[in-house]
Amino acid sequence: MKAGVSIRTNKGWRPGGWLAAFMALTLAACSQPAGVRDSVILADDPAPKLSDYGFFADAGGRELAEGVVAYDLVNPLFSDYASKYRAVYVPGGKQAAYSADDVFDFPVGSVLIKTFAFAPDMRKPEEGERYIETRLLIRKEAGWTAWPYIWNAEQTEAVYAPVGGRHVIETIAPDGEALSIDYAVPNRNQCKLCHSKDGEFTPIGPSARSLNHDGPHGPNQLADWTARGILSGAPDAAPAAPAAFGDTAIAERARAWLDINCAHCHRAGGGASNSGLFLAWNETNPTGWGVHKRPTAAGRGSGDDLFVIEPGKPDESILVSRLQSVEPGVLMPELGRTVVDREGLALIREWIAGMAPSTP
Amino acid sequence: MRALIAAVSVLALAAACDPGKPAPIAPGAEAYTQLQTRLQDAKAGDVIELAEGTFNFTEGLSLDVDNVTFRGAGIDKTIISFKEQKGAGEGLLVTSDGVTLTGFTMQDTKGDGIKSKGADNITYKDLKVIWTGGPLPTNGAYGVYPVESENVLVDGVTVSGASDAGIYVGQSKNIIVRNSRAEYNVAGIEIENSMNADVHDNVATKNAGGILVFDLPNLKIMGGHSTRIFNNQIVENDTQNFAPPGNIVAGVPTGTGVLLMANRNVHVFGNTFDKNKTAHVMVVAYSESFDDANYNPLPRDFVIRDNTYGAGGNDPQGRLSPLAPALGGSLPAIVWDGVTGYGGKTEDVRIVVREKPEVGFISLGLGTTPPDLTKANPSMTRQPDAQIEEPAAVVLEHDKPAASAAAG
């Protein structure tokens, strides 16, 4: 990852390997065997403790066990300025199948692991960092399932928390502004609201477009996953999402930002399909992605504005007013955000302001 | 070092397996966690019960398990208040099939009251959804909100104060809304982009508009048709429209009994209209510009017959009010915008009014949509009668006497 490009750089989890093996050895005195436990992953019920799965070499979840691979996304979803650490586990000898357009097809027993963390000052996210929650997406025989875990105050264990919860976070945002966040850990049903396509539970992140860049290990992640033997079928030239805060054209970056922050619901087959507002990067109809589109089910979320996007006029665009609201019932996204994503908002404002004014 | 991050862990312990019926959940600090846990861990056939009392919840509820009944001790006995709600777009979200919701009151949600999406065979029975501060633009949008669903039953439901529609059914098929009461909402009952709906034996009063049937462009499910509105009391819809301006229902003139927009094969009969000051029945084309080749903005094949009309139309509000002075200051019982064309096309739209001769009717003769009010060419002459087959009664498999008794 290029320094200075993304404002939400994740250092990433420390990989497994020699240290992990050493840790495993020293922990061998404990009653349970070290390493990832496929039987726990595939059990019908969630394990009561995150450590039961063996994804980590240490109790604090800072060291990944062997076979668990850290990754990141070209554009992460905004989650109240939380740092997010992602890792994937694909059971031994199996591979996820590459897809150019969709999330990769992972074999049964695969797990996507995502930890949400805050530091006292998010300008220095590694200093004094504390984990809040770790979400597991597990590929079962019958499909994907989501199990949330919340970390204890001692940062030594995370326990299964199916109904989520709230955490008061006091921190300083990357732009230096003090933030008081009433951070919400989603419940299991809420996980599904975003992770749902045509009624089926599905991951969002691990697609070619989102993974196709240099990851936390250094090399390009598609090549890295292929080399590690957990991905099959990846071509030499795969599509890649433009970085939302990179240096390509504003429209491209704004659409990429909307794609990762909104399109999991705002697409045909998604949770907000009935709105008729489709924000995926590949939506071709300008009305579909909001230009002079009237609200359908926005209720009071429409405020005083008539259109989702009024070209040239961000202050008359519902898209902007809902991104700058923190009021439940008005704010978007409905879940996963309680404070304003100021950088994201600025990007969308700049994009709309630069559109040539037109009439419907 | 000061504690910079105060974490509150929520430990949700799965209730021990009990083959017996679990006791209803009682109000208290643990009620939310208990209820949401039970909703998430439910198995098909489960009945999840709330005891009498007031439950103050700050987070939304959600149900994603098929064939579950969620039951309170009765309207105004079990009250779920979301006055301090912090998150979620609604009070309760249902995303599974065969669900029955019954016997509770929900108050003051920040967004919608109860939403069910992609939830087939759902029953809303004996419920109240209310914003206790009265009609305010800061109230949530919809009271009960089934959308993208098949076989929807709303029976004995009261909704009050919604800043959009009290009872709203959208992009759905096979719908019954009956024995319900909608008051002090912008729109009382609204059927939108839906097929085969029976709306009957309801009371719609004190809304800006009583009962609406709309079809809107740029939606996945369009071409709404086959709705019957019958035996309803649609009276005194005189609450000033309080919707935010961008909302489609902000255009509903205060004092409209029934407003029918676009759509096909809609029948309005046996209703009682009284004291709706703009008009009792208004039939209009979608009046905004649109960019959707598959959308038809015209109302066509409508039948309005055998209704009872009291006073009304005496103080027209909204977009059409500028036309009223030329008509003696009032509008007749039935108003049609007279739009028969759009995009260069004209259709034989067939707006049949089969009422006693003394029931007033006007076509504004606007011709095409988007309409130009300066081009109005009013006429009191009804369109020729035509035989337009009425849709068959909606029958829902899950609406059986036994099912109703169990739910009640």
HADDOCK unambig.tbl for C-alpha pairs under 7 A between the chains (distance, minus, plus):
assign (segid A and resid 120 and name CA) (segid B and resid 4 and name CA) 5.97 0.50 0.50
assign (segid A and resid 150 and name CA) (segid B and resid 9 and name CA) 6.85 0.50 0.50
assign (segid A and resid 152 and name CA) (segid B and resid 9 and name CA) 6.95 0.50 0.50
assign (segid A and resid 153 and name CA) (segid B and resid 7 and name CA) 6.74 0.50 0.50
assign (segid A and resid 161 and name CA) (segid B and resid 10 and name CA) 6.67 0.50 0.50
assign (segid A and resid 161 and name CA) (segid B and resid 11 and name CA) 5.94 0.50 0.50
assign (segid A and resid 161 and name CA) (segid B and resid 12 and name CA) 5.58 0.50 0.50
assign (segid A and resid 162 and name CA) (segid B and resid 12 and name CA) 6.55 0.50 0.50
assign (segid A and resid 163 and name CA) (segid B and resid 12 and name CA) 6.71 0.50 0.50
assign (segid A and resid 163 and name CA) (segid B and resid 33 and name CA) 6.51 0.50 0.50
assign (segid A and resid 163 and name CA) (segid B and resid 36 and name CA) 6.40 0.50 0.50
assign (segid A and resid 163 and name CA) (segid B and resid 37 and name CA) 6.22 0.50 0.50
assign (segid A and resid 164 and name CA) (segid B and resid 10 and name CA) 6.85 0.50 0.50
assign (segid A and resid 165 and name CA) (segid B and resid 10 and name CA) 5.66 0.50 0.50
assign (segid A and resid 166 and name CA) (segid B and resid 8 and name CA) 6.81 0.50 0.50
assign (segid A and resid 167 and name CA) (segid B and resid 6 and name CA) 6.87 0.50 0.50
assign (segid A and resid 167 and name CA) (segid B and resid 7 and name CA) 5.09 0.50 0.50
assign (segid A and resid 167 and name CA) (segid B and resid 8 and name CA) 5.56 0.50 0.50
assign (segid A and resid 168 and name CA) (segid B and resid 5 and name CA) 6.82 0.50 0.50
assign (segid A and resid 168 and name CA) (segid B and resid 6 and name CA) 5.77 0.50 0.50
assign (segid A and resid 168 and name CA) (segid B and resid 7 and name CA) 6.29 0.50 0.50
assign (segid A and resid 169 and name CA) (segid B and resid 5 and name CA) 5.14 0.50 0.50
assign (segid A and resid 169 and name CA) (segid B and resid 6 and name CA) 6.42 0.50 0.50
assign (segid A and resid 170 and name CA) (segid B and resid 4 and name CA) 5.92 0.50 0.50
assign (segid A and resid 170 and name CA) (segid B and resid 5 and name CA) 5.90 0.50 0.50
assign (segid A and resid 189 and name CA) (segid B and resid 62 and name CA) 6.46 0.50 0.50
assign (segid A and resid 189 and name CA) (segid B and resid 64 and name CA) 6.73 0.50 0.50
assign (segid A and resid 274 and name CA) (segid B and resid 219 and name CA) 6.72 0.50 0.50
assign (segid A and resid 274 and name CA) (segid B and resid 220 and name CA) 6.81 0.50 0.50
assign (segid A and resid 276 and name CA) (segid B and resid 218 and name CA) 5.96 0.50 0.50
assign (segid A and resid 276 and name CA) (segid B and resid 219 and name CA) 4.76 0.50 0.50
assign (segid A and resid 276 and name CA) (segid B and resid 220 and name CA) 6.45 0.50 0.50
assign (segid A and resid 295 and name CA) (segid B and resid 247 and name CA) 6.61 0.50 0.50
assign (segid A and resid 299 and name CA) (segid B and resid 141 and name CA) 4.44 0.50 0.50
assign (segid A and resid 299 and name CA) (segid B and resid 163 and name CA) 6.91 0.50 0.50
assign (segid A and resid 299 and name CA) (segid B and resid 164 and name CA) 5.83 0.50 0.50
assign (segid A and resid 299 and name CA) (segid B and resid 247 and name CA) 6.13 0.50 0.50
assign (segid A and resid 300 and name CA) (segid B and resid 137 and name CA) 6.88 0.50 0.50
assign (segid A and resid 300 and name CA) (segid B and resid 138 and name CA) 6.90 0.50 0.50
assign (segid A and resid 300 and name CA) (segid B and resid 140 and name CA) 6.89 0.50 0.50
assign (segid A and resid 300 and name CA) (segid B and resid 141 and name CA) 6.05 0.50 0.50
assign (segid A and resid 300 and name CA) (segid B and resid 163 and name CA) 6.86 0.50 0.50
assign (segid A and resid 300 and name CA) (segid B and resid 244 and name CA) 5.74 0.50 0.50
assign (segid A and resid 302 and name CA) (segid B and resid 244 and name CA) 6.88 0.50 0.50
assign (segid A and resid 302 and name CA) (segid B and resid 246 and name CA) 5.25 0.50 0.50
assign (segid A and resid 302 and name CA) (segid B and resid 247 and name CA) 6.07 0.50 0.50
assign (segid A and resid 303 and name CA) (segid B and resid 244 and name CA) 5.34 0.50 0.50
assign (segid A and resid 303 and name CA) (segid B and resid 245 and name CA) 6.63 0.50 0.50
assign (segid A and resid 303 and name CA) (segid B and resid 246 and name CA) 6.05 0.50 0.50
assign (segid A and resid 304 and name CA) (segid B and resid 244 and name CA) 5.89 0.50 0.50
assign (segid A and resid 304 and name CA) (segid B and resid 245 and name CA) 5.00 0.50 0.50
assign (segid A and resid 304 and name CA) (segid B and resid 246 and name CA) 5.34 0.50 0.50
assign (segid A and resid 305 and name CA) (segid B and resid 245 and name CA) 6.73 0.50 0.50
assign (segid A and resid 305 and name CA) (segid B and resid 246 and name CA) 4.83 0.50 0.50
assign (segid A and resid 306 and name CA) (segid B and resid 246 and name CA) 4.20 0.50 0.50
assign (segid A and resid 328 and name CA) (segid B and resid 86 and name CA) 6.17 0.50 0.50
assign (segid A and resid 328 and name CA) (segid B and resid 87 and name CA) 5.50 0.50 0.50
assign (segid A and resid 328 and name CA) (segid B and resid 88 and name CA) 6.62 0.50 0.50
assign (segid A and resid 328 and name CA) (segid B and resid 89 and name CA) 6.57 0.50 0.50
assign (segid A and resid 328 and name CA) (segid B and resid 110 and name CA) 5.88 0.50 0.50
assign (segid A and resid 328 and name CA) (segid B and resid 111 and name CA) 6.73 0.50 0.50
assign (segid A and resid 329 and name CA) (segid B and resid 89 and name CA) 5.17 0.50 0.50
assign (segid A and resid 329 and name CA) (segid B and resid 110 and name CA) 5.11 0.50 0.50
assign (segid A and resid 329 and name CA) (segid B and resid 111 and name CA) 3.95 0.50 0.50
assign (segid A and resid 329 and name CA) (segid B and resid 140 and name CA) 6.84 0.50 0.50
assign (segid A and resid 334 and name CA) (segid B and resid 88 and name CA) 5.88 0.50 0.50
assign (segid A and resid 334 and name CA) (segid B and resid 89 and name CA) 5.91 0.50 0.50
assign (segid A and resid 335 and name CA) (segid B and resid 88 and name CA) 6.26 0.50 0.50
assign (segid A and resid 360 and name CA) (segid B and resid 289 and name CA) 6.70 0.50 0.50
